[in-house]
Amino acid sequence: VAEDDFAYIVPPTIRENPGALAVYQEAMTKLREAYSQLAGIVPKEDARYLLPNACETKLVATFNARSLHNFLRLRCCQRAQWEIRELAEKMLAEVRKVAPRLFALAGPSCEVEGVCYEGDMSCGRAPLLQELVAGHKRGDQGVE
């Protein structure tokens, strides 16, 4: 697949900063030029290695309900990368429209289960699993 004019994603923090946006767009322009040059010398599939992580990718995925619940638990989490989190939140809103009972308890573990599995990387919205286990061992009724 030729990618001479690849579409790319601009993260919000870059989009909102004019200086950063100028640097970013200049880099993308240079990458496009380099890709075009390489694609004329080597197979396109090898030239693709030059494409950035920001290169837009279209994909189709299928899930059963259990797998979708797991995906939403992981990717709706505040610790997930912003782009996949945004997609997961949109997916959750859509599936709740068509199967509200099935997906009523779908979403990040902090909201659905009241516990965080992220350890030191937790955003703090829910108690850590380790805190709940330690509290249980002490006989606590809950974690403040």
N, CA, C and O atoms as a GROMACS GRO file, in nm:
protein
  576
    1VAL      N    1   0.085  -0.119   0.000
    1VAL     CA    2   0.000   0.000   0.000
    1VAL      C    3   0.089   0.124   0.000
    1VAL      O    4   0.175   0.139   0.086
    2ALA      N    5   0.067   0.210  -0.094
    2ALA     CA    6   0.144   0.335  -0.100
    2ALA      C    7   0.093   0.431   0.007
    2ALA      O    8  -0.027   0.443   0.029
    3GLU      N    9   0.184   0.498   0.072
    3GLU     CA   10   0.149   0.591   0.180
    3GLU      C   11   0.212   0.728   0.154
    3GLU      O   12   0.251   0.797   0.249
    4ASP      N   13   0.223   0.767   0.028
    4ASP     CA   14   0.288   0.895  -0.004
    4ASP      C   15   0.224   1.014   0.065
    4ASP      O   16   0.292   1.111   0.098
    5ASP      N   17   0.094   1.007   0.087
    5ASP     CA   18   0.022   1.119   0.149
    5ASP      C   19  -0.052   1.068   0.273
    5ASP      O   20  -0.172   1.093   0.288
    6PHE      N   21   0.020   0.997   0.361
    6PHE     CA   22  -0.045   0.936   0.476
    6PHE      C   23  -0.112   1.039   0.566
    6PHE      O   24  -0.060   1.149   0.589
    7ALA      N   25  -0.228   1.002   0.617
    7ALA     CA   26  -0.296   1.085   0.717
    7ALA      C   27  -0.230   1.057   0.851
    7ALA      O   28  -0.181   0.947   0.875
    8TYR      N   29  -0.229   1.156   0.938
    8TYR     CA   30  -0.169   1.136   1.070
    8TYR      C   31  -0.252   1.201   1.179
    8TYR      O   32  -0.329   1.294   1.155
    9ILE      N   33  -0.235   1.149   1.298
    9ILE     CA   34  -0.307   1.196   1.416
    9ILE      C   35  -0.222   1.302   1.484
    9ILE      O   36  -0.100   1.288   1.496
   10VAL      N   37  -0.288   1.409   1.530
   10VAL     CA   38  -0.219   1.513   1.607
   10VAL      C   39  -0.274   1.508   1.749
   10VAL      O   40  -0.392   1.536   1.770
   11PRO      N   41  -0.191   1.474   1.847
   11PRO     CA   42  -0.238   1.470   1.986
   11PRO      C   43  -0.289   1.608   2.031
   11PRO      O   44  -0.237   1.710   1.987
   12PRO      N   45  -0.390   1.611   2.117
   12PRO     CA   46  -0.447   1.739   2.162
   12PRO      C   47  -0.342   1.835   2.221
   12PRO      O   48  -0.350   1.955   2.197
   13THR      N   49  -0.246   1.783   2.296
   13THR     CA   50  -0.147   1.872   2.357
   13THR      C   51  -0.061   1.941   2.252
   13THR      O   52  -0.014   2.053   2.274
   14ILE      N   53  -0.040   1.877   2.139
   14ILE     CA   54   0.036   1.938   2.029
   14ILE      C   55  -0.054   2.033   1.951
   14ILE      O   56  -0.012   2.143   1.915
   15ARG      N   57  -0.177   1.991   1.924
   15ARG     CA   58  -0.272   2.073   1.849
   15ARG      C   59  -0.297   2.207   1.918
   15ARG      O   60  -0.316   2.308   1.851
   16GLU      N   61  -0.296   2.207   2.051
   16GLU     CA   62  -0.326   2.328   2.128
   16GLU      C   63  -0.205   2.418   2.149
   16GLU      O   64  -0.219   2.526   2.207
   17ASN      N   65  -0.088   2.378   2.102
   17ASN     CA   66   0.035   2.456   2.121
   17ASN      C   67   0.090   2.492   1.982
   17ASN      O   68   0.147   2.407   1.915
   18PRO      N   69   0.074   2.618   1.939
   18PRO     CA   70   0.116   2.657   1.804
   18PRO      C   71   0.262   2.624   1.772
   18PRO      O   72   0.292   2.579   1.661
   19GLY      N   73   0.352   2.645   1.866
   19GLY     CA   74   0.493   2.613   1.842
   19GLY      C   75   0.515   2.465   1.822
   19GLY      O   76   0.586   2.423   1.730
   20ALA      N   77   0.454   2.385   1.908
   20ALA     CA   78   0.467   2.240   1.897
   20ALA      C   79   0.403   2.190   1.768
   20ALA      O   80   0.456   2.100   1.702
   21LEU      N   81   0.289   2.248   1.731
   21LEU     CA   82   0.220   2.207   1.610
   21LEU      C   83   0.306   2.234   1.486
   21LEU      O   84   0.310   2.152   1.394
   22ALA      N   85   0.374   2.347   1.482
   22ALA     CA   86   0.460   2.379   1.368
   22ALA      C   87   0.573   2.278   1.355
   22ALA      O   88   0.603   2.232   1.245
   23VAL      N   89   0.637   2.243   1.467
   23VAL     CA   90   0.745   2.143   1.466
   23VAL      C   91   0.691   2.009   1.419
   23VAL      O   92   0.753   1.941   1.336
   24TYR      N   93   0.575   1.970   1.471
   24TYR     CA   94   0.513   1.841   1.438
   24TYR      C   95   0.481   1.832   1.289
   24TYR      O   96   0.513   1.733   1.224
   25GLN      N   97   0.416   1.937   1.237
   25GLN     CA   98   0.378   1.936   1.096
   25GLN      C   99   0.500   1.935   1.004
   25GLN      O  100   0.499   1.871   0.899
   26GLU      N  101   0.605   2.006   1.044
   26GLU     CA  102   0.728   2.006   0.965
   26GLU      C  103   0.789   1.865   0.961
   26GLU      O  104   0.835   1.818   0.856
   27ALA      N  105   0.789   1.798   1.076
   27ALA     CA  106   0.842   1.661   1.082
   27ALA      C  107   0.760   1.568   0.993
   27ALA      O  108   0.816   1.483   0.924
   28MET      N  109   0.628   1.582   0.994
   28MET     CA  110   0.543   1.497   0.911
   28MET      C  111   0.569   1.522   0.762
   28MET      O  112   0.570   1.429   0.682
   29THR      N  113   0.589   1.647   0.726
   29THR     CA  114   0.620   1.681   0.587
   29THR      C  115   0.751   1.614   0.544
   29THR      O  116   0.759   1.557   0.435
   30LYS      N  117   0.852   1.622   0.629
   30LYS     CA  118   0.981   1.561   0.597
   30LYS      C  119   0.969   1.408   0.588
   30LYS      O  120   1.032   1.346   0.503
   31LEU      N  121   0.888   1.349   0.676
   31LEU     CA  122   0.868   1.203   0.671
   31LEU      C  123   0.799   1.162   0.542
   31LEU      O  124   0.833   1.060   0.483
   32ARG      N  125   0.701   1.241   0.499
   32ARG     CA  126   0.633   1.211   0.373
   32ARG      C  127   0.732   1.213   0.256
   32ARG      O  128   0.732   1.125   0.171
   33GLU      N  129   0.816   1.315   0.256
   33GLU     CA  130   0.916   1.327   0.148
   33GLU      C  131   1.013   1.209   0.151
   33GLU      O  132   1.044   1.151   0.047
   34ALA      N  133   1.060   1.175   0.269
   34ALA     CA  134   1.154   1.063   0.282
   34ALA      C  135   1.088   0.932   0.241
   34ALA      O  136   1.150   0.848   0.176
   35TYR      N  137   0.961   0.913   0.280
   35TYR     CA  138   0.889   0.792   0.241
   35TYR      C  139   0.880   0.782   0.089
   35TYR      O  140   0.906   0.676   0.031
   36SER      N  141   0.844   0.892   0.025
   36SER     CA  142   0.831   0.892  -0.121
   36SER      C  143   0.963   0.856  -0.188
   36SER      O  144   0.966   0.780  -0.285
   37GLN      N  145   1.073   0.910  -0.135
   37GLN     CA  146   1.205   0.878  -0.191
   37GLN      C  147   1.238   0.729  -0.172
   37GLN      O  148   1.281   0.662  -0.265
   38LEU      N  149   1.216   0.680  -0.051
   38LEU     CA  150   1.246   0.538  -0.023
   38LEU      C  151   1.159   0.445  -0.106
   38LEU      O  152   1.206   0.343  -0.156
   39ALA      N  153   1.030   0.480  -0.119
   39ALA     CA  154   0.938   0.393  -0.192
   39ALA      C  155   0.977   0.379  -0.339
   39ALA      O  156   0.937   0.284  -0.406
   40GLY      N  157   1.055   0.474  -0.388
   40GLY     CA  158   1.104   0.464  -0.525
   40GLY      C  159   1.229   0.378  -0.538
   40GLY      O  160   1.271   0.345  -0.649
   41ILE      N  161   1.288   0.343  -0.425
   41ILE     CA  162   1.414   0.268  -0.424
   41ILE      C  163   1.396   0.126  -0.371
   41ILE      O  164   1.457   0.032  -0.423
   42VAL      N  165   1.314   0.111  -0.268
   42VAL     CA  166   1.293  -0.019  -0.203
   42VAL      C  167   1.145  -0.055  -0.210
   42VAL      O  168   1.063   0.032  -0.240
   43PRO      N  169   1.108  -0.180  -0.182
   43PRO     CA  170   0.966  -0.216  -0.181
   43PRO      C  171   0.888  -0.130  -0.081
   43PRO      O  172   0.939  -0.093   0.025
   44LYS      N  173   0.764  -0.099  -0.117
   44LYS     CA  174   0.681  -0.012  -0.032
   44LYS      C  175   0.666  -0.067   0.110
   44LYS      O  176   0.663   0.009   0.207
   45GLU      N  177   0.658  -0.200   0.122
   45GLU     CA  178   0.643  -0.257   0.256
   45GLU      C  179   0.767  -0.231   0.343
   45GLU      O  180   0.757  -0.228   0.465
   46ASP      N  181   0.882  -0.213   0.280
   46ASP     CA  182   1.003  -0.178   0.356
   46ASP      C  183   1.007  -0.028   0.385
   46ASP      O  184   1.052   0.014   0.492
   47ALA      N  185   0.962   0.052   0.290
   47ALA     CA  186   0.958   0.197   0.311
   47ALA      C  187   0.862   0.233   0.425
   47ALA      O  188   0.881   0.335   0.492
   48ARG      N  189   0.760   0.151   0.448
   48ARG     CA  190   0.662   0.176   0.554
   48ARG      C  191   0.726   0.183   0.693
   48ARG      O  192   0.670   0.245   0.784
   49TYR      N  193   0.840   0.122   0.710
   49TYR     CA  194   0.906   0.126   0.840
   49TYR      C  195   0.940   0.268   0.883
   49TYR      O  196   0.962   0.294   1.001
   50LEU      N  197   0.945   0.358   0.789
   50LEU     CA  198   0.974   0.498   0.818
   50LEU      C  199   0.852   0.571   0.875
   50LEU      O  200   0.867   0.673   0.941
   51LEU      N  201   0.733   0.519   0.849
   51LEU     CA  202   0.611   0.588   0.891
   51LEU      C  203   0.604   0.598   1.043
   51LEU      O  204   0.642   0.505   1.115
   52PRO      N  205   0.554   0.711   1.092
   52PRO     CA  206   0.550   0.735   1.237
   52PRO      C  207   0.434   0.663   1.305
   52PRO      O  208   0.340   0.618   1.240
   53ASN      N  209   0.444   0.654   1.436
   53ASN     CA  210   0.336   0.598   1.517
   53ASN      C  211   0.207   0.678   1.496
   53ASN      O  212   0.098   0.625   1.514
   54ALA      N  213   0.220   0.804   1.460
   54ALA     CA  214   0.105   0.892   1.439
   54ALA      C  215   0.032   0.864   1.308
   54ALA      O  216  -0.075   0.919   1.285
   55CYS      N  217   0.089   0.780   1.223
   55CYS     CA  218   0.026   0.748   1.095
   55CYS      C  219  -0.111   0.685   1.122
   55CYS      O  220  -0.122   0.585   1.193
   56GLU      N  221  -0.214   0.744   1.063
   56GLU     CA  222  -0.350   0.695   1.086
   56GLU      C  223  -0.365   0.554   1.029
   56GLU      O  224  -0.319   0.525   0.919
   57THR      N  225  -0.428   0.469   1.107
   57THR     CA  226  -0.452   0.331   1.065
   57THR      C  227  -0.601   0.300   1.079
   57THR      O  228  -0.661   0.328   1.183
   58LYS      N  229  -0.659   0.245   0.977
   58LYS     CA  230  -0.799   0.202   0.981
   58LYS      C  231  -0.799   0.054   1.015
   58LYS      O  232  -0.720  -0.024   0.960
   59LEU      N  233  -0.888   0.014   1.104
   59LEU     CA  234  -0.897  -0.128   1.136
   59LEU      C  235  -1.040  -0.167   1.166
   59LEU      O  236  -1.124  -0.084   1.200
   60VAL      N  237  -1.065  -0.294   1.153
   60VAL     CA  238  -1.194  -0.352   1.186
   60VAL      C  239  -1.167  -0.460   1.290
   60VAL      O  240  -1.078  -0.543   1.273
   61ALA      N  241  -1.245  -0.459   1.396
   61ALA     CA  242  -1.227  -0.560   1.501
   61ALA      C  243  -1.363  -0.619   1.537
   61ALA      O  244  -1.465  -0.552   1.529
   62THR      N  245  -1.362  -0.745   1.575
   62THR     CA  246  -1.484  -0.809   1.624
   62THR      C  247  -1.458  -0.857   1.765
   62THR      O  248  -1.347  -0.898   1.799
   63PHE      N  249  -1.561  -0.853   1.848
   63PHE     CA  250  -1.553  -0.895   1.987
   63PHE      C  251  -1.677  -0.975   2.021
   63PHE      O  252  -1.785  -0.950   1.967
   64ASN      N  253  -1.663  -1.072   2.110
   64ASN     CA  254  -1.782  -1.124   2.175
   64ASN      C  255  -1.803  -1.037   2.299
   64ASN      O  256  -1.717  -0.955   2.331
   65ALA      N  257  -1.914  -1.053   2.369
   65ALA     CA  258  -1.945  -0.964   2.482
   65ALA      C  259  -1.839  -0.972   2.592
   65ALA      O  260  -1.802  -0.869   2.648
   66ARG      N  261  -1.791  -1.091   2.623
   66ARG     CA  262  -1.690  -1.106   2.728
   66ARG      C  263  -1.562  -1.034   2.692
   66ARG      O  264  -1.505  -0.963   2.775
   67SER      N  265  -1.518  -1.051   2.569
   67SER     CA  266  -1.394  -0.985   2.525
   67SER      C  267  -1.411  -0.833   2.519
   67SER      O  268  -1.318  -0.759   2.551
   68LEU      N  269  -1.528  -0.788   2.478
   68LEU     CA  270  -1.552  -0.644   2.474
   68LEU      C  271  -1.554  -0.585   2.615
   68LEU      O  272  -1.500  -0.477   2.637
   69HIS      N  273  -1.615  -0.655   2.710
   69HIS     CA  274  -1.611  -0.611   2.850
   69HIS      C  275  -1.467  -0.596   2.897
   69HIS      O  276  -1.432  -0.496   2.960
   70ASN      N  277  -1.383  -0.694   2.866
   70ASN     CA  278  -1.243  -0.689   2.908
   70ASN      C  279  -1.171  -0.572   2.841
   70ASN      O  280  -1.098  -0.498   2.908
   71PHE      N  281  -1.191  -0.554   2.712
   71PHE     CA  282  -1.130  -0.442   2.639
   71PHE      C  283  -1.171  -0.309   2.703
   71PHE      O  284  -1.086  -0.223   2.727
   72LEU      N  285  -1.300  -0.293   2.732
   72LEU     CA  286  -1.350  -0.168   2.790
   72LEU      C  287  -1.296  -0.146   2.931
   72LEU      O  288  -1.268  -0.032   2.969
   73ARG      N  289  -1.281  -0.253   3.009
   73ARG     CA  290  -1.226  -0.241   3.144
   73ARG      C  291  -1.084  -0.188   3.139
   73ARG      O  292  -1.045  -0.105   3.222
   74LEU      N  293  -1.006  -0.234   3.043
   74LEU     CA  294  -0.866  -0.192   3.031
   74LEU      C  295  -0.850  -0.058   2.961
   74LEU      O  296  -0.772   0.026   3.005
   75ARG      N  297  -0.924  -0.036   2.854
   75ARG     CA  298  -0.899   0.081   2.769
   75ARG      C  299  -0.982   0.204   2.805
   75ARG      O  300  -0.953   0.313   2.755
   76CYS      N  301  -1.083   0.192   2.890
   76CYS     CA  302  -1.153   0.310   2.940
   76CYS      C  303  -1.081   0.369   3.061
   76CYS      O  304  -1.117   0.477   3.109
   77CYS      N  305  -0.981   0.300   3.110
   77CYS     CA  306  -0.902   0.343   3.225
   77CYS      C  307  -0.826   0.472   3.193
   77CYS      O  308  -0.779   0.491   3.080
   78GLN      N  309  -0.815   0.561   3.291
   78GLN     CA  310  -0.740   0.686   3.272
   78GLN      C  311  -0.593   0.662   3.238
   78GLN      O  312  -0.528   0.750   3.183
   79ARG      N  313  -0.541   0.546   3.271
   79ARG     CA  314  -0.401   0.514   3.242
   79ARG      C  315  -0.381   0.469   3.097
   79ARG      O  316  -0.267   0.460   3.051
   80ALA      N  317  -0.488   0.440   3.026
   80ALA     CA  318  -0.476   0.399   2.886
   80ALA      C  319  -0.432   0.519   2.802
   80ALA      O  320  -0.459   0.634   2.837
   81GLN      N  321  -0.366   0.493   2.692
   81GLN     CA  322  -0.323   0.599   2.601
   81GLN      C  323  -0.447   0.675   2.553
   81GLN      O  324  -0.550   0.613   2.528
   82TRP      N  325  -0.439   0.806   2.541
   82TRP     CA  326  -0.556   0.891   2.516
   82TRP      C  327  -0.636   0.849   2.394
   82TRP      O  328  -0.759   0.852   2.397
   83GLU      N  329  -0.570   0.811   2.286
   83GLU     CA  330  -0.641   0.780   2.162
   83GLU      C  331  -0.725   0.653   2.175
   83GLU      O  332  -0.839   0.650   2.131
   84ILE      N  333  -0.669   0.548   2.235
   84ILE     CA  334  -0.744   0.424   2.252
   84ILE      C  335  -0.852   0.442   2.358
   84ILE      O  336  -0.959   0.381   2.350
   85ARG      N  337  -0.824   0.526   2.460
   85ARG     CA  338  -0.925   0.553   2.563
   85ARG      C  339  -1.045   0.625   2.502
   85ARG      O  340  -1.160   0.593   2.533
   86GLU      N  341  -1.019   0.722   2.415
   86GLU     CA  342  -1.127   0.795   2.348
   86GLU      C  343  -1.211   0.699   2.264
   86GLU      O  344  -1.334   0.707   2.266
   87LEU      N  345  -1.146   0.611   2.191
   87LEU     CA  346  -1.217   0.512   2.110
   87LEU      C  347  -1.300   0.420   2.200
   87LEU      O  348  -1.417   0.394   2.170
   88ALA      N  349  -1.241   0.371   2.309
   88ALA     CA  350  -1.312   0.279   2.399
   88ALA      C  351  -1.434   0.347   2.462
   88ALA      O  352  -1.539   0.285   2.476
   89GLU      N  353  -1.421   0.473   2.499
   89GLU     CA  354  -1.534   0.545   2.558
   89GLU      C  355  -1.647   0.562   2.457
   89GLU      O  356  -1.764   0.551   2.493
   90LYS      N  357  -1.613   0.587   2.331
   90LYS     CA  358  -1.715   0.597   2.226
   90LYS      C  359  -1.781   0.461   2.202
   90LYS      O  360  -1.902   0.452   2.185
   91MET      N  361  -1.701   0.356   2.202
   91MET     CA  362  -1.755   0.221   2.184
   91MET      C  363  -1.850   0.186   2.298
   91MET      O  364  -1.957   0.130   2.276
   92LEU      N  365  -1.812   0.221   2.422
   92LEU     CA  366  -1.896   0.193   2.537
   92LEU      C  367  -2.030   0.265   2.524
   92LEU      O  368  -2.136   0.207   2.551
   93ALA      N  369  -2.027   0.391   2.484
   93ALA     CA  370  -2.152   0.467   2.467
   93ALA      C  371  -2.241   0.401   2.362
   93ALA      O  372  -2.363   0.394   2.380
   94GLU      N  373  -2.182   0.353   2.254
   94GLU     CA  374  -2.260   0.290   2.147
   94GLU      C  375  -2.320   0.156   2.190
   94GLU      O  376  -2.437   0.130   2.163
   95VAL      N  377  -2.241   0.071   2.256
   95VAL     CA  378  -2.295  -0.060   2.294
   95VAL      C  379  -2.400  -0.045   2.403
   95VAL      O  380  -2.492  -0.127   2.412
   96ARG      N  381  -2.389   0.057   2.487
   96ARG     CA  382  -2.493   0.079   2.589
   96ARG      C  383  -2.626   0.119   2.525
   96ARG      O  384  -2.732   0.095   2.584
   97LYS      N  385  -2.622   0.178   2.407
   97LYS     CA  386  -2.745   0.214   2.336
   97LYS      C  387  -2.818   0.089   2.288
   97LYS      O  388  -2.941   0.082   2.296
   98VAL      N  389  -2.744  -0.010   2.238
   98VAL     CA  390  -2.806  -0.128   2.179
   98VAL      C  391  -2.822  -0.244   2.277
   98VAL      O  392  -2.906  -0.331   2.256
   99ALA      N  393  -2.742  -0.246   2.382
   99ALA     CA  394  -2.751  -0.355   2.481
   99ALA      C  395  -2.725  -0.297   2.621
   99ALA      O  396  -2.625  -0.330   2.685
  100PRO      N  397  -2.816  -0.211   2.668
  100PRO     CA  398  -2.792  -0.142   2.795
  100PRO      C  399  -2.776  -0.234   2.916
  100PRO      O  400  -2.692  -0.208   3.002
  101ARG      N  401  -2.853  -0.339   2.923
  101ARG     CA  402  -2.840  -0.430   3.038
  101ARG      C  403  -2.709  -0.507   3.034
  101ARG      O  404  -2.644  -0.527   3.137
  102LEU      N  405  -2.671  -0.552   2.915
  102LEU     CA  406  -2.549  -0.630   2.899
  102LEU      C  407  -2.424  -0.547   2.931
  102LEU      O  408  -2.325  -0.600   2.981
  103PHE      N  409  -2.429  -0.416   2.900
  103PHE     CA  410  -2.311  -0.333   2.919
  103PHE      C  411  -2.327  -0.229   3.030
  103PHE      O  412  -2.250  -0.133   3.038
  104ALA      N  413  -2.428  -0.248   3.116
  104ALA     CA  414  -2.447  -0.155   3.228
  104ALA      C  415  -2.325  -0.155   3.320
  104ALA      O  416  -2.290  -0.051   3.376
  105LEU      N  417  -2.262  -0.269   3.336
  105LEU     CA  418  -2.145  -0.280   3.424
  105LEU      C  419  -2.015  -0.290   3.345
  105LEU      O  420  -1.921  -0.357   3.388
  106ALA      N  421  -2.010  -0.225   3.230
  106ALA     CA  422  -1.887  -0.222   3.150
  106ALA      C  423  -1.819  -0.088   3.173
  106ALA      O  424  -1.884   0.013   3.200
  107GLY      N  425  -1.688  -0.088   3.160
  107GLY     CA  426  -1.611   0.035   3.177
  107GLY      C  427  -1.488   0.009   3.260
  107GLY      O  428  -1.454  -0.107   3.286
  108PRO      N  429  -1.419   0.115   3.302
  108PRO     CA  430  -1.295   0.096   3.378
  108PRO      C  431  -1.321   0.029   3.512
  108PRO      O  432  -1.426   0.049   3.573
  109SER      N  433  -1.226  -0.050   3.557
  109SER     CA  434  -1.244  -0.126   3.682
  109SER      C  435  -1.269  -0.036   3.802
  109SER      O  436  -1.339  -0.076   3.895
  110CYS      N  437  -1.213   0.085   3.802
  110CYS     CA  438  -1.234   0.175   3.916
  110CYS      C  439  -1.381   0.212   3.930
  110CYS      O  440  -1.431   0.227   4.042
  111GLU      N  441  -1.452   0.227   3.818
  111GLU     CA  442  -1.594   0.262   3.822
  111GLU      C  443  -1.682   0.139   3.839
  111GLU      O  444  -1.780   0.143   3.914
  112VAL      N  445  -1.648   0.032   3.771
  112VAL     CA  446  -1.733  -0.087   3.769
  112VAL      C  447  -1.713  -0.174   3.892
  112VAL      O  448  -1.810  -0.222   3.951
  113GLU      N  449  -1.587  -0.194   3.931
  113GLU     CA  450  -1.556  -0.284   4.042
  113GLU      C  451  -1.518  -0.211   4.170
  113GLU      O  452  -1.512  -0.271   4.277
  114GLY      N  453  -1.492  -0.080   4.159
  114GLY     CA  454  -1.452  -0.003   4.276
  114GLY      C  455  -1.310  -0.035   4.322
  114GLY      O  456  -1.276  -0.013   4.438
  115VAL      N  457  -1.228  -0.086   4.231
  115VAL     CA  458  -1.090  -0.122   4.264
  115VAL      C  459  -1.000  -0.088   4.146
  115VAL      O  460  -1.042  -0.095   4.030
  116CYS      N  461  -0.876  -0.053   4.177
  116CYS     CA  462  -0.777  -0.023   4.074
  116CYS      C  463  -0.668  -0.130   4.076
  116CYS      O  464  -0.618  -0.167   4.183
  117TYR      N  465  -0.633  -0.179   3.958
  117TYR     CA  466  -0.529  -0.282   3.945
  117TYR      C  467  -0.397  -0.223   3.895
  117TYR      O  468  -0.304  -0.299   3.866
  118GLU      N  469  -0.388  -0.091   3.884
  118GLU     CA  470  -0.271  -0.027   3.822
  118GLU      C  471  -0.152  -0.010   3.915
  118GLU      O  472  -0.046   0.034   3.869
  119GLY      N  473  -0.165  -0.041   4.041
  119GLY     CA  474  -0.052  -0.030   4.134
  119GLY      C  475   0.002   0.112   4.142
  119GLY      O  476  -0.076   0.206   4.157
  120ASP      N  477   0.133   0.128   4.131
  120ASP     CA  478   0.196   0.259   4.140
  120ASP      C  479   0.152   0.354   4.030
  120ASP      O  480   0.172   0.476   4.040
  121MET      N  481   0.092   0.303   3.925
  121MET     CA  482   0.049   0.385   3.812
  121MET      C  483  -0.095   0.434   3.827
  121MET      O  484  -0.148   0.496   3.735
  122SER      N  485  -0.159   0.406   3.939
  122SER     CA  486  -0.299   0.441   3.962
  122SER      C  487  -0.322   0.592   3.952
  122SER      O  488  -0.236   0.671   3.990
  123CYS      N  489  -0.439   0.630   3.901
  123CYS     CA  490  -0.476   0.772   3.896
  123CYS      C  491  -0.540   0.815   4.028
  123CYS      O  492  -0.560   0.934   4.050
  124GLY      N  493  -0.572   0.719   4.115
  124GLY     CA  494  -0.627   0.753   4.246
  124GLY      C  495  -0.778   0.756   4.255
  124GLY      O  496  -0.832   0.793   4.360
  125ARG      N  497  -0.849   0.719   4.150
  125ARG     CA  498  -0.996   0.725   4.151
  125ARG      C  499  -1.059   0.615   4.236
  125ARG      O  500  -1.174   0.629   4.278
  126ALA      N  501  -0.986   0.508   4.262
  126ALA     CA  502  -1.039   0.397   4.342
  126ALA      C  503  -0.924   0.338   4.422
  126ALA      O  504  -0.808   0.353   4.386
  127PRO      N  505  -0.958   0.271   4.533
  127PRO     CA  506  -0.851   0.207   4.611
  127PRO      C  507  -0.779   0.100   4.529
  127PRO      O  508  -0.838   0.034   4.444
  128LEU      N  509  -0.652   0.085   4.557
  128LEU     CA  510  -0.572  -0.018   4.492
  128LEU      C  511  -0.611  -0.155   4.544
  128LEU      O  512  -0.653  -0.168   4.659
  129LEU      N  513  -0.597  -0.256   4.462
  129LEU     CA  514  -0.624  -0.392   4.503
  129LEU      C  515  -0.541  -0.427   4.626
  129LEU      O  516  -0.591  -0.490   4.719
  130GLN      N  517  -0.414  -0.387   4.626
  130GLN     CA  518  -0.324  -0.416   4.738
  130GLN      C  519  -0.378  -0.354   4.868
  130GLN      O  520  -0.367  -0.415   4.975
  131GLU      N  521  -0.435  -0.234   4.859
  131GLU     CA  522  -0.490  -0.168   4.978
  131GLU      C  523  -0.611  -0.245   5.031
  131GLU      O  524  -0.627  -0.261   5.152
  132LEU      N  525  -0.696  -0.290   4.940
  132LEU     CA  526  -0.814  -0.366   4.982
  132LEU      C  527  -0.775  -0.498   5.047
  132LEU      O  528  -0.833  -0.539   5.147
  133VAL      N  529  -0.676  -0.566   4.988
  133VAL     CA  530  -0.630  -0.694   5.044
  133VAL      C  531  -0.568  -0.671   5.182
  133VAL      O  532  -0.597  -0.746   5.276
  134ALA      N  533  -0.484  -0.569   5.194
  134ALA     CA  534  -0.421  -0.539   5.324
  134ALA      C  535  -0.527  -0.504   5.428
  134ALA      O  536  -0.517  -0.547   5.543
  135GLY      N  537  -0.627  -0.427   5.389
  135GLY     CA  538  -0.735  -0.392   5.481
  135GLY      C  539  -0.814  -0.514   5.523
  135GLY      O  540  -0.853  -0.525   5.640
  136HIS      N  541  -0.839  -0.604   5.430
  136HIS     CA  542  -0.912  -0.727   5.462
  136HIS      C  543  -0.834  -0.811   5.563
  136HIS      O  544  -0.892  -0.866   5.657
  137LYS      N  545  -0.703  -0.820   5.542
  137LYS     CA  546  -0.619  -0.897   5.634
  137LYS      C  547  -0.619  -0.836   5.774
  137LYS      O  548  -0.607  -0.908   5.873
  138ARG      N  549  -0.632  -0.702   5.782
  138ARG     CA  550  -0.636  -0.635   5.912
  138ARG      C  551  -0.776  -0.640   5.974
  138ARG      O  552  -0.794  -0.608   6.091
  139GLY      N  553  -0.873  -0.679   5.893
  139GLY     CA  554  -1.010  -0.684   5.941
  139GLY      C  555  -1.086  -0.554   5.920
  139GLY      O  556  -1.194  -0.536   5.977
  140ASP      N  557  -1.030  -0.463   5.840
  140ASP     CA  558  -1.098  -0.336   5.810
  140ASP      C  559  -1.226  -0.362   5.733
  140ASP      O  560  -1.238  -0.461   5.660
  141GLN      N  561  -1.322  -0.273   5.751
  141GLN     CA  562  -1.448  -0.284   5.677
  141GLN      C  563  -1.438  -0.222   5.538
  141GLN      O  564  -1.521  -0.250   5.452
  142GLY      N  565  -1.338  -0.140   5.517
  142GLY     CA  566  -1.320  -0.074   5.387
  142GLY      C  567  -1.197   0.013   5.391
  142GLY      O  568  -1.129   0.022   5.494
  143VAL      N  569  -1.169   0.078   5.281
  143VAL     CA  570  -1.054   0.168   5.271
  143VAL      C  571  -1.108   0.308   5.255
  143VAL      O  572  -1.198   0.332   5.173
  144GLU      N  573  -1.056   0.400   5.331
  144GLU     CA  574  -1.101   0.540   5.323
  144GLU      C  575  -1.047   0.605   5.199
  144GLU      O  576  -1.074   0.722   5.174
   0.00000   0.00000   0.00000
